């Protein structure tokens, strides 16, 4: 591997297992003697902490969340990720740009159905524009899973009659998959076991790192 590190992102809808897989990939790479830095979004930096507060506020305008995510991402990349890459680390982030594109574009689609909504123009082009200062990762994995399964993982007592939540995540999932195909991200079957998913991601990462040696 070059002196410059490698930036890897593991992403997907809520409950897909990205947090678990980020930790597992980090542990496997460390076992191989590779310098690894694990991180996540929202970050632990000042804007990220502010964003966490806003995410608890159901009355906050959705555009505020989108703009704070973009601001946190710039701070996250230039203050935390880039310095580690310059030190030769493999940086693995649980969520990054694709999460904003998928979730906030899906929110914008909902706003299109609301008469006189000021946020009906929150489309993918707008989300990309406010995130233009966030560099692309070297490699992005999208863990794909049926929202009904992911919601059940998060809350086994959840009644599947909550169609609005399921429908929203269906829309988010569709955007994730469309982006994965257009940007050549790696789609991983989230229905497989935790071990199988971890092995798939690890094998792919190792082959890419080895190719850069």
Order of alpha helices (4+ residues) and beta strands (2+ residues): beta-alpha-beta-alpha-alpha-alpha-beta-alpha-alpha-beta-alpha-alpha-beta-alpha
